[in-house]
Amino acid sequence: MDIRYGAHPEDAKTYDTSRLRQEFLIQNLFVPGKVTMVYSHVDRMITGTAVPAEPLALEGGKEMGSAFFLERRELGVINIGGPGTVTVDGKEYSMDKYDGLYVGMGSREIVFASTDSANPAKFYFNSAAAHKAYPTIKVGITDVQPTRLGTQNQSNDRTIYKYFHPEGVQSCQLVMGMTVLEPGNMWNTMACHTHERRMEVYLYFELPEDAVVFHYMGKPDETRHIVMRNEEAVISPSWSIHSGVGTSCYRFIWGMAGENQTFNDMDGVAMTYIK
């Protein structure tokens, strides 16, 4: 498990491109036949993937100091690959593309599997610390009520799918969802915002091989960018904006953890202020 420590915004101002990428960018996530994880000290969020040929178990480790992975954690999973299954303490959940699964604290055995190893599932997950056990629930993409935002004129016509949130599948502190940009639209989350009360992780995917996203981060008056490619993730501390523009349309999965779960608890940044 890769470990990432927190960064003070005053220190982040001095980072060059290489250091920014080292601290915040998560690459090489979807490795066939492996579970890959990054542990961030920012709100103790774990970002990970499982790409099973044969079944893969999710296991705890020294980094977590627990007997099993979800002893004191909760888990949100979204499949972005071929069909597969997630088995939780012996109960199997079928997972088609874009289906989600919330797994509550205390679940001991988590096993990821692909239906067809030639077209493997790609399970992306976020895990946050938890203090209460909520039921394990599958959320199919057809179960999620879509919300349309943005306009074609602003190049940000998009649909938001909220998987795990206070008005839907209950969780302890984890909130997850997916945003889909319509063809011809490239911008997300602009005008931008911060939310001092929680951090966020973005996974950008379904980008063409030669496409990139310029992901913007930093304090609103001291922004930086990280160039990202398909199936790469980025850690956004609570003090940082998190916005991007791509050379094509794309999808991204967002996961949040922190002080509260209020989706609209954001500190907006006026377009006249951002620098």
Buried (B, 14 or more C-beta within 10 A) or exposed (E): BEEBEBBEEEEBEEBEEEEBBEBBBBEEBBEEEBBBBBBBEBBBBBBBBBBBBEEBEBEBEEEBEEEBBBBBBBBBBBBBBBBBBBBBEEEEBBBBBBBBBBBBBBBEBBBBBBBEBEEBBBBBBBBBBBEEEBEBBBBBBEBBEEEEEBEEEEBBBBBBBBBBBEEBBBBBBBBBBBBBBBEEBBBBBBBBBBBEBBBBBBBBBBBEEEBBBBBBBBBBEEBBBBEBBBBBBBBBBBBBBBBBBBEBBBBBBBBBBBEEBEBEBBEEBEEEEBE
